[in-house]
Amino acid sequence: MSSKQPLNDLVVQVRRDIVRMVHKVNSGHPGGSLGCTEFLVALYNEIMEVKEEFEMDGIGEDLFFLSNGHISPVFYSVLARKGYFPVEELGTFRLINSRLQGHPTTHEGLPGVRIASGSLGQGMSVALGAAQAKKLNKDTHLVYTLHGDGELQEGQNWEAIMYAGAKKVDNLISTIDYNGQQIDGSTKEVLDMGDLRAKFEAFGWDVLDIEKGNDLDAIISGMSEAKAKTGKGKPVCVLLHTVMGHGVDFMMGTHEWHGKAPNDEQLASALAQNAETLGDY
Amino acid sequence: MKKYTYTEKKDTRSGFGAGLAELGRTNDKVVALCADLTPSLKMGDFIKENPERFFQIGIAEANMMGIAAGLTIGGYIPFTGTFANFSTGRVYDQIRQSIAYSGKNVKICASHAGVTLGEDGATHQILEDIGLMKMLPGMTVINPCDYNQTKAATIAIAEHEGPVYLRFGRPSIPIFTPADQKFEIGKAVMFNEGTDVTIIATGHLVWEAIQAGEALAEKGISAEIINIHTIKPLDEEAILKSVAKTGCVVTCEEHNYLGGLGESVSGLLATKLPAPQEFVATMDTFGESGTPAQLMDKYGLNSAAIIEKVEKVMARK
C-alpha cells in the first residue's frame, strides 16, 4: 500500500460526493470540481497548516480562497471531510435553506468559507488583502488561492497580479487550474491567453508548473516547492495542469461537463469507477 | 426659530481626512487604501503618521475593494478612498460580492460626489451612488452635511461593525454643526422645528435647506428642517413624527430623485403615512462642466429651488 493510500481514498470519496451532489439537484459544476479534487485534497490535508476550529480571522494558520466559486462541490466535500461541518450536510447542496449555496458564501455561516465567490476574478484581490493583513500581524502563515484559467480573462485579476508583484506580496501562492477549457470551448478558441508563465513572470511572479496536476505525489512535491519559494520577495504562481472531469471517464477532457449534472445512468457509471472508500454521506 | 451662522467654510472631504487622521492615532486596527487620489481625499496626515497602515493600490479600484475585503479577514478596519463614481459604479460587483454579501467590515469613503465636483463634468459627477449603495443588503449609507459632521461620521463608522458607504464632496461650504458633536448613525438631526412643511435634507443641501427655512419664515411659512445624514438605515420615527405634524414634505439631495433619499422617504410615507412630497434632486439626468454654484442653480439644487418646491407641496395639502 502506498503511503498516500489514505489521501487516495479521500480523493475517490470526494469524487463520489461531487457526482452525487450535482446529480441530486440536477445542477452544479462537476467538470472543474473533479479536475481539482486531487489538488484540494492535498492542499487541505498535506500542504496547509489549518486550525481545527474555524475562525474567520485565520490568524496563526494558512488560508485558502477559492476564486472560481463554481467548483463549490469539491470545496464543500473537502471542507466537510476535513471536519469543518458534518458530512451529511453535503446532501443539502443547492437546496432551499442550505448553508451549501450554489456558489460558496459566508452569508449562511458555513465554516471554512471566508469570502463569497462565484462572480469571477475577485479572489486574488481578497487574498492579497488577507496576505497583507498577515504581514501586519507578523503572522508567517501563507495564503493560497485557486483560479480557473478561463477566469484569468477577467481584468481584475491583472490588477491583482500587477499589485502582488509590485508590492512583493511573497506570502501568497496562487494556483491556476490550467485545464484549457471554458464554457464556450477551449480557452484557446474562446480567448487565447497566450503564454501564462511569461505573463506572470513579466508581472514579477515566481512561476512553477505542476505538469501532472491530477497526481497526488506531483501535487505535493510541486506545492512543497512552491512553499519554498515564498518569503523571497515574489508572489508564487503554480500552473496546475489538470484534466477537467478527471476520474470519471466520460467527463474527462471536455468542457461539456463544466456545468451539467449526470443522469441516473451516468451517475451509476461514475460511482462504479470510484468505489466507496470512506463512506458516502 | 434657531439661527445658524458660520465663520469658516471648508470642504467635507477635509473633514474625512481629519477624521481618518484621528482614527490613525486612536485605533490601530484602522488601515487606509487609496487608488491614486490621496491629495484629493485628504489622506496625507494618516499616511504620514501611519505609513505601514496605508496601502497605495494604484489606479485599480476593483482590486482595492477586494484587498479591503481581505484585510478585514485579518482583523483590520479598512477605509477605501477614491471619488464617488469610482467607489460605486465602477466596482459595484466587487462591493456586492466581496464586501456586502460577504459581510465584510469595509468603509467605502467616497469624495467628489454629485455635481459640485464642478468642472470635471459628468464622467466624474455620480448622481446614482446613494441608490446603488442603499440597494445592497446590509450596507449603511451616510452623506454628512459639513466638515464637522463628516469628521464625526468618519470616526463613528469605525465603531460600527459592517460595510458602510460614506459620501462627501469637494466644494467649500459653511461649517455650521458643532465641532464636538456626537455622530449617531441612523439618527436624524433636528435643525429647526416648524409646523407647515417638513424639509428633509442630506449632504450639501442641508445648508441650502437652512437658508430656505429662513426665507420661508419671512413669508410666514414655518418649516421644520431635518437633516437625514444616514440614508440607510433611515430614521423612520423622526420622519413620521414630523410629517404627521406638517402634512407635507420636501426632500433635498445632490443626487438623482430615482434611488435617492427622497425615494426612501416616499417608500416610508407610502406605507405608513401618505402625504404630498416634492423632490429637490436631479431629474434623471447627467451633470456637466461648470462651477459648483452654476451647477447647483442649473440643476435646481439650492435654496431657491427648495422654496419653490415648498410652495408647490403646500398647495397640494
Boltz contact constraints between the chains, C-beta under 6 A:
constraints:
  - contact:
      token1: [A, 57]
      token2: [B, 75]
      max_distance: 6.0
  - contact:
      token1: [A, 106]
      token2: [B, 102]
      max_distance: 6.0
  - contact:
      token1: [A, 106]
      token2: [B, 103]
      max_distance: 6.0
  - contact:
      token1: [A, 107]
      token2: [B, 101]
      max_distance: 6.0
  - contact:
      token1: [A, 114]
      token2: [B, 73]
      max_distance: 6.0
  - contact:
      token1: [A, 115]
      token2: [B, 102]
      max_distance: 6.0
  - contact:
      token1: [A, 116]
      token2: [B, 97]
      max_distance: 6.0
  - contact:
      token1: [A, 116]
      token2: [B, 101]
      max_distance: 6.0
  - contact:
      token1: [A, 116]
      token2: [B, 102]
      max_distance: 6.0
  - contact:
      token1: [A, 119]
      token2: [B, 93]
      max_distance: 6.0
  - contact:
      token1: [A, 119]
      token2: [B, 97]
      max_distance: 6.0
  - contact:
      token1: [A, 122]
      token2: [B, 66]
      max_distance: 6.0
  - contact:
      token1: [A, 122]
      token2: [B, 94]
      max_distance: 6.0
  - contact:
      token1: [A, 122]
      token2: [B, 98]
      max_distance: 6.0
  - contact:
      token1: [A, 125]
      token2: [B, 63]
      max_distance: 6.0
  - contact:
      token1: [A, 125]
      token2: [B, 66]
      max_distance: 6.0
  - contact:
      token1: [A, 125]
      token2: [B, 67]
      max_distance: 6.0
  - contact:
      token1: [A, 126]
      token2: [B, 66]
      max_distance: 6.0
  - contact:
      token1: [A, 126]
      token2: [B, 69]
      max_distance: 6.0
  - contact:
      token1: [A, 126]
      token2: [B, 70]
      max_distance: 6.0
  - contact:
      token1: [A, 126]
      token2: [B, 98]
      max_distance: 6.0
  - contact:
      token1: [A, 128]
      token2: [B, 67]
      max_distance: 6.0
  - contact:
      token1: [A, 129]
      token2: [B, 67]
      max_distance: 6.0
  - contact:
      token1: [A, 129]
      token2: [B, 70]
      max_distance: 6.0
  - contact:
      token1: [A, 129]
      token2: [B, 71]
      max_distance: 6.0
  - contact:
      token1: [A, 130]
      token2: [B, 70]
      max_distance: 6.0
  - contact:
      token1: [A, 130]
      token2: [B, 73]
      max_distance: 6.0
  - contact:
      token1: [A, 130]
      token2: [B, 74]
      max_distance: 6.0
  - contact:
      token1: [A, 133]
      token2: [B, 71]
      max_distance: 6.0
  - contact:
      token1: [A, 133]
      token2: [B, 74]
      max_distance: 6.0
  - contact:
      token1: [A, 133]
      token2: [B, 76]
      max_distance: 6.0
  - contact:
      token1: [A, 137]
      token2: [B, 74]
      max_distance: 6.0
  - contact:
      token1: [A, 156]
      token2: [B, 62]
      max_distance: 6.0
  - contact:
      token1: [A, 159]
      token2: [B, 60]
      max_distance: 6.0
  - contact:
      token1: [A, 159]
      token2: [B, 62]
      max_distance: 6.0
  - contact:
      token1: [A, 159]
      token2: [B, 63]
      max_distance: 6.0
  - contact:
      token1: [A, 160]
      token2: [B, 63]
      max_distance: 6.0
  - contact:
      token1: [A, 163]
      token2: [B, 63]
      max_distance: 6.0
